Amino acid sequence: MVRQTLDRMFSRARYAALGAAIGAFLGGLVNKNLASSGAALGALAGATLGERRPGAEQRIDELRSRGEANIKGIRSGNESAE
């Protein structure tokens, strides 16, 4: 429980920082006043993506393990893996 919370917090922070940097860069290309607005919007978008990302990675790992089990014949109804 605590590990999942920490992973989610670090993921949000990482993506928020990356989003802020990208947003500031793109806003700064237009003019210097848009750099701060772009950073704020990029950080918001990054934090939202970071919130959803750990769940998506867990789902992908779950699907991979299911796929490997299906390839081996474990979940397809066969008693023994081939």
C-alpha angles and dihedrals in degrees: 000000000000092000092052091050092050092046090051092048093050091045091052092047093048095049093042091055092047092046091049092051093049092044092049091049094050093043091047090056089064099040139318095258092059092053093078093043090049090050092052094048092044091051091050092049091045093050090050091050091046090053092056100037101077091053091050092050091051091051092050091051090049092051091048092053090048091049092051090049091051091050091052091049096242098123098030094080098267115129096214130043114241 
